Amino acid sequence: MTGLTFNPRRDDSDAPTPTTRPRDLVDRPDMFGRWGKPQRAAAGIEPTDARFIAANLQHWVANAVREEVLMLRSNLATIVQTLKTTSPEMTLERISRLQHGDEPMRLDDLLIWSRRFDSVRDILTSAFGDATRPAVATTPPAEGGMGPIITTRRGSSTH
């Protein structure tokens, strides 16, 4: 026996706290949530690492939210007031941290955004494998390439 004791208390001060920001897991942290292309894993991060996959999904959602807000000719400060949420944590400051990858999105964040924007719902449905919808490209781009563009297609006349 190793002498380890299971302690499920959440206030355990010895419990590790997450310090990795989602943007630290991608190769272009400055573009996190700012373009419709998938990111590659940062140096030293495996593309199969679940943290990287989650960071890339957050990047896609953040970009979709950014595009949707632009299509509405609005801003996040206005949109946050229209969100149907009772979460006191859904503040403009926190949304900004999520959009830039400074803090990981949680399930409640994804649910709130998917209720507000169909494009976010489509991304989540595709990412979690609903075969009735077309898949979002999730493979890393070829070396030297930037990969496919992921967009909400709301401004496109072809669907």
C-alpha positions as a Markdown table, in Angstrom:
| # | Residue | x | y | z |
|---|---|---|---|---|
| 1 | Met | 0.0 | 0.0 | 0.0 |
| 2 | Thr | 1.3 | 3.5 | -0.8 |
| 3 | Gly | -0.2 | 5.3 | 2.2 |
| 4 | Leu | -2.5 | 7.4 | 0.1 |
| 5 | Thr | -5.8 | 8.4 | 1.6 |
| 6 | Phe | -8.9 | 9.2 | -0.4 |
| 7 | Asn | -10.3 | 12.6 | 0.8 |
| 8 | Pro | -13.2 | 13.8 | -1.3 |
| 9 | Arg | -13.6 | 17.1 | 0.5 |
| 10 | Arg | -13.6 | 20.1 | -1.9 |
| 11 | Asp | -11.9 | 22.4 | 0.6 |
| 12 | Asp | -8.7 | 20.2 | 0.7 |
| 13 | Ser | -5.9 | 22.7 | 0.5 |
| 14 | Asp | -3.6 | 20.0 | -0.9 |
| 15 | Ala | -5.8 | 19.5 | -4.0 |
| 16 | Pro | -4.1 | 20.6 | -7.2 |
| 17 | Thr | -5.6 | 23.7 | -8.8 |
| 18 | Pro | -5.7 | 24.0 | -12.6 |
| 19 | Thr | -3.2 | 26.5 | -13.8 |
| 20 | Thr | -3.2 | 25.8 | -17.5 |
| 21 | Arg | -5.1 | 28.3 | -19.5 |
| 22 | Pro | -6.8 | 26.9 | -22.7 |
| 23 | Arg | -4.8 | 29.4 | -24.8 |
| 24 | Asp | -1.6 | 27.9 | -23.5 |
| 25 | Leu | -2.5 | 24.5 | -25.1 |
| 26 | Val | -2.7 | 25.9 | -28.7 |
| 27 | Asp | 0.0 | 27.0 | -31.2 |
| 28 | Arg | -1.5 | 30.5 | -31.8 |
| 29 | Pro | -2.7 | 31.7 | -28.4 |
| 30 | Asp | -3.0 | 35.3 | -29.7 |
| 31 | Met | -5.6 | 34.1 | -32.2 |
| 32 | Phe | -7.7 | 32.2 | -29.6 |
| 33 | Gly | -11.4 | 32.8 | -30.4 |
| 34 | Arg | -10.5 | 35.3 | -33.1 |
| 35 | Trp | -10.5 | 33.2 | -36.2 |
| 36 | Gly | -12.6 | 30.3 | -37.7 |
| 37 | Lys | -9.8 | 27.9 | -38.1 |
| 38 | Pro | -8.8 | 25.0 | -35.8 |
| 39 | Gln | -5.7 | 25.4 | -33.8 |
| 40 | Arg | -2.8 | 23.0 | -33.6 |
| 41 | Ala | -1.4 | 21.8 | -30.3 |
| 42 | Ala | 1.3 | 23.9 | -28.7 |
| 43 | Ala | 4.8 | 22.6 | -28.5 |
| 44 | Gly | 5.0 | 19.7 | -26.0 |
| 45 | Ile | 1.2 | 19.1 | -26.1 |
| 46 | Glu | -0.1 | 16.0 | -27.8 |
| 47 | Pro | -3.0 | 16.5 | -30.3 |
| 48 | Thr | -4.8 | 13.6 | -28.5 |
| 49 | Asp | -4.6 | 15.3 | -25.1 |
| 50 | Ala | -8.1 | 15.9 | -23.9 |
| 51 | Arg | -7.2 | 19.3 | -22.5 |
| 52 | Phe | -6.1 | 20.4 | -26.0 |
| 53 | Ile | -9.2 | 19.0 | -27.6 |
| 54 | Ala | -11.3 | 20.9 | -25.1 |
| 55 | Ala | -9.3 | 24.1 | -25.7 |
| 56 | Asn | -9.9 | 23.8 | -29.4 |
| 57 | Leu | -13.6 | 23.3 | -28.9 |
| 58 | Gln | -13.6 | 26.4 | -26.6 |
| 59 | His | -11.7 | 28.3 | -29.4 |
| 60 | Trp | -14.4 | 27.3 | -31.9 |
| 61 | Val | -17.2 | 28.3 | -29.6 |
| 62 | Ala | -15.6 | 31.6 | -28.7 |
| 63 | Asn | -15.1 | 32.3 | -32.4 |
| 64 | Ala | -18.7 | 31.4 | -33.2 |
| 65 | Val | -19.9 | 33.8 | -30.4 |
| 66 | Arg | -17.7 | 36.5 | -31.7 |
| 67 | Glu | -19.0 | 36.0 | -35.3 |
| 68 | Glu | -22.6 | 35.9 | -34.1 |
| 69 | Val | -22.2 | 39.1 | -32.1 |
| 70 | Leu | -20.7 | 40.8 | -35.1 |
| 71 | Met | -23.5 | 39.6 | -37.4 |
| 72 | Leu | -26.0 | 41.2 | -34.9 |
| 73 | Arg | -23.9 | 44.4 | -35.1 |
| 74 | Ser | -23.7 | 44.3 | -31.4 |
| 75 | Asn | -21.2 | 43.7 | -28.6 |
| 76 | Leu | -20.7 | 41.4 | -25.7 |
| 77 | Ala | -21.8 | 44.0 | -23.1 |
| 78 | Thr | -25.2 | 44.2 | -24.9 |
| 79 | Ile | -25.5 | 40.4 | -25.5 |
| 80 | Val | -24.7 | 39.4 | -21.9 |
| 81 | Gln | -27.9 | 41.3 | -20.8 |
| 82 | Thr | -30.0 | 39.1 | -23.2 |
| 83 | Leu | -28.7 | 35.8 | -22.0 |
| 84 | Lys | -31.2 | 33.7 | -20.2 |
| 85 | Thr | -29.1 | 32.7 | -17.1 |
| 86 | Thr | -29.4 | 33.0 | -13.4 |
| 87 | Ser | -25.7 | 32.4 | -13.0 |
| 88 | Pro | -24.1 | 35.4 | -11.2 |
| 89 | Glu | -20.7 | 34.2 | -12.7 |
| 90 | Met | -21.8 | 35.1 | -16.2 |
| 91 | Thr | -20.3 | 38.6 | -16.2 |
| 92 | Leu | -18.7 | 40.6 | -19.0 |
| 93 | Glu | -15.3 | 40.2 | -17.3 |
| 94 | Arg | -15.6 | 36.4 | -17.1 |
| 95 | Ile | -17.0 | 36.1 | -20.7 |
| 96 | Ser | -14.0 | 38.1 | -21.9 |
| 97 | Arg | -11.6 | 35.7 | -20.1 |
| 98 | Leu | -13.5 | 32.7 | -21.7 |
| 99 | Gln | -13.4 | 34.3 | -25.2 |
| 100 | His | -9.6 | 34.8 | -24.9 |
| 101 | Gly | -8.9 | 31.4 | -23.5 |
| 102 | Asp | -7.7 | 32.7 | -20.1 |
| 103 | Glu | -10.2 | 30.5 | -18.3 |
| 104 | Pro | -11.7 | 27.2 | -19.3 |
| 105 | Met | -15.4 | 27.1 | -20.3 |
| 106 | Arg | -17.6 | 25.0 | -18.1 |
| 107 | Leu | -20.7 | 23.0 | -19.1 |
| 108 | Asp | -23.0 | 25.7 | -17.9 |
| 109 | Asp | -21.2 | 28.2 | -20.2 |
| 110 | Leu | -21.7 | 26.0 | -23.2 |
| 111 | Leu | -25.3 | 25.5 | -22.4 |
| 112 | Ile | -25.9 | 29.2 | -22.1 |
| 113 | Trp | -24.2 | 30.0 | -25.4 |
| 114 | Ser | -25.9 | 27.1 | -27.2 |
| 115 | Arg | -29.3 | 28.4 | -26.1 |
| 116 | Arg | -28.5 | 31.8 | -27.5 |
| 117 | Phe | -26.8 | 30.9 | -30.8 |
| 118 | Asp | -27.6 | 28.0 | -33.2 |
| 119 | Ser | -24.0 | 28.0 | -34.4 |
| 120 | Val | -22.7 | 27.1 | -30.9 |
| 121 | Arg | -25.4 | 24.4 | -30.7 |
| 122 | Asp | -24.3 | 23.0 | -34.0 |
| 123 | Ile | -20.6 | 23.0 | -33.0 |
| 124 | Leu | -21.4 | 21.2 | -29.8 |
| 125 | Thr | -23.7 | 18.7 | -31.5 |
| 126 | Ser | -21.1 | 18.0 | -34.1 |
| 127 | Ala | -18.2 | 17.7 | -31.6 |
| 128 | Phe | -20.2 | 15.3 | -29.5 |
| 129 | Gly | -21.0 | 13.0 | -32.4 |
| 130 | Asp | -24.6 | 13.4 | -33.6 |
| 131 | Ala | -24.5 | 11.6 | -36.9 |
| 132 | Thr | -27.6 | 13.4 | -38.2 |
| 133 | Arg | -25.6 | 16.7 | -38.6 |
| 134 | Pro | -22.4 | 17.3 | -40.7 |
| 135 | Ala | -19.2 | 17.0 | -38.7 |
| 136 | Val | -17.0 | 19.9 | -37.8 |
| 137 | Ala | -13.5 | 19.2 | -39.0 |
| 138 | Thr | -11.6 | 18.1 | -35.9 |
| 139 | Thr | -8.4 | 16.8 | -37.5 |
| 140 | Pro | -5.3 | 18.9 | -37.1 |
| 141 | Pro | -4.3 | 20.7 | -40.3 |
| 142 | Ala | -1.5 | 19.4 | -42.4 |
| 143 | Glu | 2.0 | 20.6 | -41.5 |
| 144 | Gly | 2.5 | 24.1 | -42.9 |
| 145 | Gly | -1.2 | 24.4 | -43.7 |
| 146 | Met | -3.8 | 26.4 | -41.8 |
| 147 | Gly | -6.7 | 23.9 | -42.1 |
| 148 | Pro | -10.3 | 24.4 | -43.0 |
| 149 | Ile | -12.2 | 27.5 | -42.1 |
| 150 | Ile | -14.9 | 27.0 | -39.5 |
| 151 | Thr | -17.6 | 29.5 | -39.7 |
| 152 | Thr | -21.2 | 30.1 | -38.7 |
| 153 | Arg | -22.1 | 30.5 | -42.4 |
| 154 | Arg | -24.9 | 32.9 | -41.4 |
| 155 | Gly | -23.7 | 35.5 | -44.0 |
| 156 | Ser | -23.6 | 32.9 | -46.7 |
| 157 | Ser | -26.5 | 32.4 | -49.2 |
| 158 | Thr | -25.6 | 28.8 | -49.8 |
| 159 | His | -26.7 | 26.2 | -47.3 |
